[in-house]
Amino acid sequence: MSKKNINLSSVKGTHDILPHEQFVWEKLRKGIRHVAEIYSFSRIDTPILENLDLFQRGVGEATDIVEKQMYTLTTKGGDKLVLRPEGTSAIARAYIQHGLSHMSQPLKVYYDGPFFRYEQPQAGRYRQFNQVGFEIIGGENDPIYDVQVMITALRLLESLKFKNISIHLNSIGCKACRAIYKKKLLNYYKNNKKEICKDCNRRMLDNPLRLLDCKDEHCEAVKKEAPSIIDDLCTPCRKHFKEVLEYAEELKLPYQIDPFIVRGLDYYNRTVFEFFVEIESADGEKTTSLALGGGGRYDYLFEILGHRNTPAIGMAFGMERIVEAIKACNINLLPRQKNKIFLIAIGIEAKKKGLSLIEEFAGSGINVSESIGKNSLGAQLKASDKEGASWALILGQKEVFKESVIIRDLKTGVQETVLLKKVVAEIKKRL
C-alpha cells in the first residue's frame, strides 16, 4: 500500500452528525412523527436512486437542479440514474407506480431522509442534506388542503420552540394566467436588461419566473419594481387564492402576501409559500430572516409524468436548516437532567456480577452507565463525574463475597451498603 497520507476529512458538502448533536436531531424526528400522527400523515420511503428522466421531466430541464446540481451515474447496463435531489417527484412516481389513487383520497404522506445536490456548501446547506416533507395528493382541488399542509409545518416548528415564524404566501396562477404574466414580466426585464446578472439574462429565455428567485444584489433592486402576478390571476385562480387566505385567517396563520415567492420548479402552480424565522443578533439590535423551507401546489406534475391530472400540495423543510436555526435562536431542547446511576466494578468477579446487575436494572426500566473496562476506582469515579451521575453503585471483591453493593451519593459523598437483591428497590425509592 502507498504510504501517502489518507484524506480523513469528510467529502466537501457532507457532514457528520456527532453523538453530542444527536439529541437535537432525535427531537426533530420525534416532532415530525408527532405532527404527522396528529394530522393523519402516513410515512412513505422512496429509494435514494431514481431514474434521471423522472427529474428532467418533473422538475424541469431549465431549473438549476437539473442543469447544475444533480449527481448522475450510468449503470453497467446503461441505465441513467440520479441521487434524488428532491422528494416530490419521487413521491409522485410511487403514487403512480403502486396505484395509490385506489386508496382513500386524498392520500396524506410524509417522509424524511437524505437528498443530494451539487451546489456551493454554506451554513445549513450541504451537498448531502436531509429533508422532511408533507404531501397531500388526490381528492378535490380544494384550498383547504393548501392550508392543512401549512398548519402541519407550522406546528412542527412550534413544537421545536421557534418563535417569530412567518409564512410568505403567493399564487403563481395556472397555465393560462401565468402565460399572460410571463409576457408582462419579460417586457419589464427587457427594459432593465443591463441591470441584471448573466444568469437572469439566460433565465429570460428559459424560465422567466425564476427571475424573481435571484438573490443577486443588482437583481434584487430591479425585482422590487417588477409587476405582481396576483394582479393577473384568472377568475378561478383568484377564487382559489382568496379561499386560501380566508382559511389562513381562520387559523390565524402568521402569513404575509409576498408577490415574489415563485418557487423555481416547473411543477408548481397556484399556491406557493416559504417559511421564515427571525433571528436576533447577539446584541439584540438587528434581526435577519432565515428561510427554512417551503412548497406549493403541483397539480400539473402527474400530467407531466404521463398520468392523469391529479390535485396535489406539499412542502419540505431542510433539516440542517432547522438545526442551524435552533442554534442561532439559542433554543434549548435538552431535557431536564435525570438522576443517573453509574456502576463501578473492581476486579473480574465484580465485573461479572456487575453485568448481571445492569441487566436487572434494565429489566426494571432503569438505565445504568458504566466504564468497567477501566481497572482503577479513581478512573471509574472520574468517568461517573463526566457522566453527571447522581449515584454510584460500587462493587468490589468484598461486596461480591457478601452479595452486597455500596450506594454512594456522588453529590454529598454519603454512602451505605445494601444487599444486592434489594438494590433495585432501594434505587427506585431514591429516584
C-alpha positions as CSV (number, residue, x, y, z in Angstrom):
1,M,0.0,0.0,0.0
2,S,1.1,3.6,-0.7
3,K,2.5,5.4,2.3
4,K,0.8,8.6,1.2
5,N,-1.4,10.1,3.9
6,I,-5.1,9.3,3.6
7,N,-7.5,12.2,3.5
8,L,-9.6,11.7,6.6
9,S,-11.9,14.7,6.1
10,S,-15.5,14.3,5.1
11,V,-16.3,14.9,1.5
12,K,-16.9,18.5,0.6
13,G,-20.5,19.4,1.2
14,T,-21.2,16.4,3.5
15,H,-21.1,16.4,7.3
16,D,-21.1,14.0,10.3
17,I,-23.8,14.2,12.9
18,L,-21.8,13.5,16.0
19,P,-23.1,11.8,19.2
20,H,-23.5,15.1,21.2
21,E,-25.6,16.5,18.3
22,Q,-27.9,13.5,18.1
23,F,-30.4,14.7,20.8
24,V,-31.5,17.7,18.7
25,W,-31.9,15.6,15.6
26,E,-33.9,13.0,17.5
27,K,-36.0,15.7,19.0
28,L,-36.7,17.0,15.4
29,R,-37.5,13.4,14.2
30,K,-39.8,12.9,17.2
31,G,-41.6,16.2,16.4
32,I,-42.0,15.1,12.8
33,R,-43.6,11.8,13.8
34,H,-45.8,13.6,16.3
35,V,-47.3,16.2,14.0
36,A,-47.7,13.5,11.2
37,E,-49.7,11.4,13.6
38,I,-51.9,14.3,14.7
39,Y,-52.7,15.4,11.1
40,S,-53.1,11.8,9.8
41,F,-50.0,11.7,7.5
42,S,-48.7,8.2,6.8
43,R,-44.9,7.6,6.3
44,I,-43.6,6.8,2.8
45,D,-40.0,6.0,1.9
46,T,-38.6,6.1,-1.7
47,P,-35.2,4.9,-2.9
48,I,-32.2,7.2,-2.9
49,L,-31.6,6.2,-6.6
50,E,-34.2,7.2,-9.2
51,N,-34.2,7.4,-13.0
52,L,-32.8,10.6,-14.4
53,D,-35.7,11.4,-16.7
54,L,-38.1,11.5,-13.7
55,F,-36.5,14.7,-12.6
56,Q,-35.7,16.1,-16.0
57,R,-39.5,15.9,-16.8
58,G,-40.9,16.6,-13.3
59,V,-38.6,19.3,-12.0
60,G,-37.9,20.9,-15.4
61,E,-34.8,20.9,-17.6
62,A,-34.4,24.7,-17.3
63,T,-34.1,24.6,-13.4
64,D,-30.8,24.8,-11.5
65,I,-31.4,21.4,-10.0
66,V,-31.4,19.7,-13.4
67,E,-28.9,21.9,-15.2
68,K,-26.3,22.1,-12.5
69,Q,-27.0,20.2,-9.3
70,M,-27.8,16.6,-9.9
71,Y,-25.5,13.7,-9.2
72,T,-25.9,11.4,-12.1
73,L,-24.5,8.0,-12.9
74,T,-24.7,5.4,-15.7
75,T,-25.0,1.7,-14.7
76,K,-23.2,-1.2,-16.4
77,G,-26.5,-1.9,-18.1
78,G,-26.7,1.7,-19.5
79,D,-29.4,3.0,-17.2
80,K,-29.1,6.7,-16.4
81,L,-29.8,7.2,-12.7
82,V,-29.6,10.1,-10.2
83,L,-29.2,10.5,-6.5
84,R,-32.6,12.0,-5.7
85,P,-32.3,15.9,-5.5
86,E,-35.8,16.4,-4.1
87,G,-38.7,14.4,-2.8
88,T,-41.9,15.4,-4.5
89,S,-41.2,13.8,-7.9
90,A,-40.3,10.5,-6.3
91,I,-43.5,10.6,-4.2
92,A,-45.5,11.2,-7.4
93,R,-43.7,8.3,-9.2
94,A,-44.5,6.0,-6.3
95,Y,-48.1,7.1,-6.3
96,I,-48.5,6.3,-10.0
97,Q,-46.5,3.1,-9.9
98,H,-48.3,1.5,-7.0
99,G,-51.8,2.7,-7.9
100,L,-52.2,4.7,-4.7
101,S,-55.1,6.5,-6.2
102,H,-57.2,3.5,-5.3
103,M,-56.6,4.2,-1.6
104,S,-58.8,6.7,0.3
105,Q,-58.3,10.1,-1.2
106,P,-56.7,12.5,-0.6
107,L,-53.6,10.5,0.3
108,K,-51.6,12.2,3.1
109,V,-47.9,11.1,3.3
110,Y,-44.7,12.4,4.9
111,Y,-41.1,11.4,4.6
112,D,-37.6,12.4,5.9
113,G,-34.2,11.3,4.7
114,P,-31.1,12.2,2.7
115,F,-31.1,14.1,-0.6
116,F,-28.2,15.3,-2.9
117,R,-27.5,18.5,-4.8
118,Y,-24.2,19.6,-6.2
119,E,-24.1,23.2,-5.0
120,Q,-21.8,25.5,-3.1
121,P,-21.9,24.5,0.6
122,Q,-22.7,27.1,3.2
123,A,-24.2,27.2,6.7
124,G,-27.2,24.9,6.8
125,R,-26.8,23.9,3.1
126,Y,-24.9,20.8,2.1
127,R,-24.5,18.6,-0.9
128,Q,-25.8,15.7,1.0
129,F,-28.6,17.0,3.2
130,N,-31.8,15.8,4.9
131,Q,-35.3,16.9,4.2
132,V,-38.7,16.4,5.8
133,G,-41.8,16.7,3.6
134,F,-45.5,16.6,3.9
135,E,-47.7,15.9,0.8
136,I,-51.5,15.7,0.2
137,I,-52.3,14.0,-3.1
138,G,-55.6,13.4,-4.9
139,G,-59.1,14.1,-3.9
140,E,-60.6,17.5,-4.7
141,N,-58.6,20.6,-5.8
142,D,-59.6,22.3,-2.5
143,P,-57.7,25.2,-1.0
144,I,-58.3,23.7,2.5
145,Y,-55.5,21.2,1.8
146,D,-53.1,24.0,1.0
147,V,-53.7,25.4,4.5
148,Q,-53.6,21.9,6.1
149,V,-50.0,21.4,4.8
150,M,-49.0,24.9,6.1
151,I,-50.6,24.3,9.6
152,T,-48.8,20.9,9.9
153,A,-45.4,22.6,9.0
154,L,-46.1,25.4,11.4
155,R,-47.0,23.1,14.3
156,L,-43.7,21.2,13.7
157,L,-41.7,24.4,14.1
158,E,-43.7,25.4,17.1
159,S,-43.0,22.0,18.7
160,L,-39.3,22.9,18.4
161,K,-39.9,26.2,20.4
162,F,-39.4,28.5,17.4
163,K,-40.9,32.0,17.7
164,N,-41.3,34.8,15.2
165,I,-42.3,32.4,12.4
166,S,-43.7,33.9,9.2
167,I,-45.2,32.4,6.1
168,H,-44.6,34.2,2.8
169,L,-47.5,33.4,0.6
170,N,-48.3,33.9,-3.1
171,S,-50.2,32.4,-6.0
172,I,-48.4,31.8,-9.4
173,G,-51.7,31.0,-11.1
174,C,-52.4,28.4,-13.7
175,K,-51.0,27.8,-17.2
176,A,-53.4,30.3,-18.7
177,C,-53.0,33.4,-16.4
178,R,-49.3,32.6,-15.9
179,A,-48.6,32.9,-19.6
180,I,-50.1,36.4,-19.6
181,Y,-48.0,37.4,-16.6
182,K,-44.8,36.0,-18.1
183,K,-45.1,38.3,-21.1
184,K,-45.6,41.3,-18.8
185,L,-42.6,40.2,-16.6
186,L,-40.4,39.7,-19.7
187,N,-41.3,43.2,-21.0
188,Y,-40.3,44.7,-17.7
189,Y,-37.0,42.9,-17.5
190,K,-36.1,43.6,-21.1
191,N,-36.2,47.3,-20.2
192,N,-33.7,46.5,-17.4
193,K,-31.5,44.0,-19.2
194,K,-28.3,45.9,-18.4
195,E,-29.0,46.0,-14.7
196,I,-29.4,42.2,-14.1
197,C,-26.9,39.4,-13.9
198,K,-25.8,36.9,-16.6
199,D,-27.9,34.1,-15.1
200,C,-31.0,36.3,-15.2
201,N,-30.4,37.2,-18.8
202,R,-30.4,33.5,-19.5
203,R,-33.5,32.9,-17.4
204,M,-35.4,35.4,-19.5
205,L,-35.2,32.8,-22.3
206,D,-35.5,29.6,-20.3
207,N,-37.7,30.2,-17.3
208,P,-38.8,33.8,-16.7
209,L,-40.5,33.2,-13.4
210,R,-37.1,32.3,-11.9
211,L,-36.0,35.9,-12.4
212,L,-37.9,36.6,-9.2
213,D,-35.8,33.9,-7.4
214,C,-32.4,35.6,-8.0
215,K,-30.6,36.9,-4.9
216,D,-28.0,39.0,-6.7
217,E,-27.8,42.5,-5.2
218,H,-28.5,44.3,-8.5
219,C,-31.3,41.9,-9.5
220,E,-32.9,42.4,-6.1
221,A,-33.1,46.1,-6.8
222,V,-34.7,45.5,-10.2
223,K,-37.1,43.0,-8.8
224,K,-38.6,45.5,-6.3
225,E,-40.4,47.3,-9.2
226,A,-41.4,44.1,-11.1
227,P,-45.1,43.5,-11.8
228,S,-47.0,41.3,-9.4
229,I,-48.6,38.1,-10.7
230,I,-51.5,38.5,-8.3
231,D,-52.8,41.3,-10.5
232,D,-53.1,38.9,-13.5
233,L,-54.7,35.9,-11.9
234,C,-57.6,34.5,-13.8
235,T,-61.0,34.2,-12.0
236,P,-60.6,30.5,-10.9
237,C,-57.1,31.2,-9.6
238,R,-58.1,34.4,-7.9
239,K,-61.0,32.5,-6.2
240,H,-58.7,29.7,-5.1
241,F,-56.2,32.2,-3.6
242,K,-58.9,34.1,-1.8
243,E,-60.2,30.9,-0.1
244,V,-56.6,30.0,0.9
245,L,-56.3,33.4,2.6
246,E,-59.7,33.0,4.3
247,Y,-58.7,29.6,5.8
248,A,-55.3,31.1,6.8
249,E,-57.2,33.9,8.6
250,E,-59.5,31.4,10.3
251,L,-56.4,29.5,11.7
252,K,-54.6,32.8,12.4
253,L,-51.6,31.7,10.4
254,P,-48.7,34.2,10.6
255,Y,-48.7,34.9,6.9
256,Q,-47.9,37.8,4.6
257,I,-48.5,38.1,0.9
258,D,-45.2,38.1,-1.0
259,P,-45.6,38.5,-4.8
260,F,-42.0,37.5,-5.3
261,I,-42.3,34.0,-3.9
262,V,-42.5,31.8,-7.0
263,R,-40.6,28.5,-6.1
264,G,-38.3,27.6,-9.0
265,L,-39.6,24.2,-10.1
266,D,-41.7,23.7,-13.2
267,Y,-44.4,21.6,-11.5
268,Y,-45.7,24.3,-9.2
269,N,-49.0,26.2,-9.8
270,R,-51.3,28.4,-7.8
271,T,-50.4,28.4,-4.1
272,V,-46.7,28.7,-3.2
273,F,-45.2,29.6,0.1
274,E,-42.0,29.7,2.2
275,F,-41.4,29.6,5.9
276,F,-39.1,32.1,7.6
277,V,-37.9,32.6,11.2
278,E,-36.5,35.8,12.6
279,I,-33.1,35.5,14.3
280,E,-31.8,38.3,16.6
281,S,-28.1,39.3,16.6
282,A,-26.1,38.7,19.7
283,D,-26.6,42.3,20.8
284,G,-30.3,42.2,20.1
285,E,-30.1,45.2,17.8
286,K,-30.7,43.5,14.4
287,T,-32.8,40.6,13.1
288,T,-32.3,38.5,10.0
289,S,-34.8,36.3,8.3
290,L,-33.7,32.7,7.7
291,A,-35.6,30.6,5.1
292,L,-36.3,27.1,6.5
293,G,-38.2,25.6,3.5
294,G,-41.4,25.9,1.6
295,G,-43.7,24.3,-1.0
296,G,-46.8,24.7,-3.0
297,R,-49.5,23.2,-5.2
298,Y,-48.3,20.9,-8.0
299,D,-51.4,19.8,-9.9
300,Y,-49.5,19.5,-13.2
301,L,-46.8,17.1,-12.1
302,F,-48.8,13.9,-12.6
303,E,-49.8,15.0,-16.1
304,I,-46.1,15.9,-16.9
305,L,-45.2,12.3,-15.8
306,G,-47.8,10.8,-18.2
307,H,-50.6,10.2,-15.6
308,R,-54.0,11.9,-15.4
309,N,-54.3,15.3,-13.8
310,T,-54.2,14.9,-10.1
311,P,-54.5,17.7,-7.5
312,A,-51.6,17.8,-5.0
313,I,-50.0,20.1,-2.5
314,G,-46.8,19.7,-0.5
315,M,-43.9,21.3,1.3
316,A,-40.4,20.4,2.6
317,F,-38.0,21.7,5.2
318,G,-34.2,21.3,5.1
319,M,-33.5,19.6,8.4
320,E,-30.0,21.0,8.6
321,R,-31.5,24.4,8.2
322,I,-33.8,23.8,11.1
323,V,-30.9,22.6,13.3
324,E,-28.8,25.7,12.4
325,A,-31.8,27.9,13.2
326,I,-32.2,26.1,16.6
327,K,-28.6,27.0,17.4
328,A,-28.9,30.6,16.1
329,C,-32.0,31.2,18.2
330,N,-30.4,29.7,21.3
331,I,-33.3,27.3,21.7
332,N,-32.6,24.8,24.5
333,L,-34.2,21.4,23.6
334,L,-32.2,19.4,26.2
335,P,-34.3,17.6,28.8
336,R,-34.0,18.2,32.5
337,Q,-31.0,16.3,33.9
338,K,-32.2,12.9,35.0
339,N,-30.7,11.2,38.0
340,K,-28.0,8.9,36.6
341,I,-26.8,5.6,38.1
342,F,-23.2,4.7,37.5
343,L,-21.8,1.2,38.1
344,I,-18.2,0.9,39.4
345,A,-16.7,-2.6,39.5
346,I,-13.2,-3.5,40.6
347,G,-11.9,-7.0,39.8
348,I,-13.0,-9.8,37.5
349,E,-15.7,-11.2,39.8
350,A,-17.1,-7.8,40.4
351,K,-17.3,-7.1,36.7
352,K,-19.2,-10.4,36.1
353,K,-21.7,-9.6,38.9
354,G,-21.9,-6.0,37.6
355,L,-23.0,-7.2,34.1
356,S,-25.9,-9.2,35.7
357,L,-26.8,-6.1,37.9
358,I,-27.0,-3.9,34.8
359,E,-29.4,-6.3,33.2
360,E,-31.5,-6.4,36.3
361,F,-31.8,-2.6,36.4
362,A,-32.6,-2.6,32.6
363,G,-35.4,-5.1,33.3
364,S,-36.9,-2.5,35.8
365,G,-36.6,0.3,33.2
366,I,-33.6,2.0,34.9
367,N,-30.5,2.8,32.8
368,V,-27.2,2.2,34.3
369,S,-24.0,3.7,32.9
370,E,-20.6,2.2,33.4
371,S,-16.9,2.3,32.5
372,I,-15.9,-1.1,33.9
373,G,-13.2,-1.5,31.2
374,K,-11.2,0.8,33.4
375,N,-9.5,-1.0,36.2
376,S,-9.0,1.6,39.0
377,L,-11.6,3.0,41.3
378,G,-10.3,6.6,40.6
379,A,-10.6,6.2,36.8
380,Q,-14.2,4.9,37.1
381,L,-15.2,7.7,39.6
382,K,-13.8,10.3,37.2
383,A,-15.9,8.7,34.4
384,S,-19.0,8.9,36.6
385,D,-18.3,12.6,37.2
386,K,-18.2,13.2,33.4
387,E,-21.5,11.5,33.1
388,G,-23.0,13.8,35.7
389,A,-24.2,10.8,37.7
390,S,-26.1,11.2,40.9
391,W,-25.3,7.8,42.5
392,A,-22.6,5.3,42.1
393,L,-23.0,1.6,42.7
394,I,-19.6,0.2,43.9
395,L,-18.8,-3.5,43.6
396,G,-15.5,-4.9,44.9
397,Q,-14.3,-8.3,45.8
398,K,-15.6,-7.8,49.4
399,E,-19.1,-6.8,48.2
400,V,-19.3,-9.8,45.8
401,F,-18.4,-12.2,48.6
402,K,-21.1,-10.6,50.9
403,E,-23.6,-10.3,48.0
404,S,-23.9,-6.6,48.7
405,V,-23.2,-3.3,46.9
406,I,-22.2,0.2,48.1
407,I,-24.6,3.0,47.1
408,R,-22.7,6.3,47.1
409,D,-24.4,9.7,46.8
410,L,-22.0,11.5,44.4
411,K,-23.2,14.9,45.5
412,T,-22.8,14.5,49.2
413,G,-20.3,11.6,49.4
414,V,-22.6,9.8,51.8
415,Q,-22.7,6.0,51.2
416,E,-24.3,2.9,52.6
417,T,-24.1,-0.8,51.9
418,V,-27.3,-2.7,50.8
419,L,-27.9,-6.3,49.8
420,L,-27.7,-7.0,46.0
421,K,-31.2,-8.4,46.0
422,K,-32.6,-5.2,47.4
423,V,-30.5,-2.6,45.5
424,V,-33.0,-2.1,42.6
425,A,-35.9,-1.4,45.0
426,E,-33.6,0.9,47.0
427,I,-32.6,2.9,44.0
428,K,-36.2,3.2,42.9
429,K,-37.0,4.8,46.2
430,R,-34.3,7.4,45.7
431,L,-35.3,8.1,42.1
